Amino acid sequence: MAGGTDWFKESFRQEYEQQSAAIGRFNLALFGKTGVGKSTLVNAIFGEDVAATGIGEPVTRGSHLYLDRIGHLGIVDSQGLEVGKDNKEILSELGKAMKEMRRRPLAEQIHVAWFCVRGMDRRFEEAEADFVRRLADLGLPVVLVLTQVPARDGRYHPDAVELARRIEEYRLPLAGGRPFFVFAKADPFADQPAHGLQDVLDATFRVAPDGVHGALVAAQTIDQARKAKEAQGYIGAAVTAAAGAAFIPIPFSDAAALVPIQLGMMAKIAQLYKIKVDRAALLAIASTTAATQAGRATFSGLLKMVPGAGTVAGGMMSAGVATSFTYAMGQAWLVVCQRVASGGLGGIGRALDDEAVREAFVEEFRARLKIRRGDKSGV
């Protein structure tokens, strides 16, 4: 038993690392004057304390631009230089870095810039407008964010609205063609809820390269619908691959061809929900042990329910049955990851409740195996 568990953990870890590389990294350049709320904005969209990880490493030798790598997110920030005072030096270093990075893989390039201005400052200087233009000239899409903007009854503070109007007069090359109003962290004392975060994220998705959308989905924490949609894509890809394998698909039994398919699917979904590899492996062990038992118990009945399933011969069965098991497994694993990410099943810093994990997985797994007669998709 211990040997099997060790094998599983090591196999899962290897697959996790491979899928992490496949997802890649979304790199965000962050600019704005000190105190405008850049860190608060980043933490609100990508997770608490993301922006407090340190100064990272220089993007090029001797540079004041530093890259922090946090999972599938990279944050590029200037250290020791101030926008408005050191624009020339920042832009010069950024230009050199961008030129060098374009020779690297997409995950090593800078993809989008956020330029932050405090919404209640009532001024936007020509130097800031020029900085934004220069960012665009370097090939960086720019999302301009007005931070710390109070709102009431769906209306933004008049001072912020006026500032946005003045900025729009510059006709800057901005994502969405306008500034975005944000109050990143709710203030219960002032009865001020957070707002605008989804707008900033949506604008970022619209201008980010398609090749880093998966990394951006994994890095952000506010749009659960996007995560679920991405996970369904992973499940669909695994189902398609399982159709080609067409072995007995009891999870992690003797179906060697299905093991990497199912492991890869689970590893990718775990990363969507920021479940670290060691915890994800423990979750997977608890889940798939139960799934193996549930799968064997329903295997004979399932054959009768799938049109054209035929008979088992030499360990082979129809692609419909193989895809059914893989689909059910993916959907059940997605439910487990979602619940752990939201603090259930002993998630977020607490000890895992193995029994609760097994129950949640098996309940969804069995429900997904109820294939109706005439459903030839196997799903």
Beta strands, then each sheet from edge to edge (+ up, - down):
strand 1: 26-32
strand 2: 57-58
strand 3: 65-70
strand 4: 73-78
strand 5: 112-118
strand 6: 142-147
strand 7: 151-152
strand 8: 155-156
strand 9: 180-181
sheet 1: 2+ 3- 4+ 1+ 5+ 6+ 9+
sheet 2: 7+ 8-
end
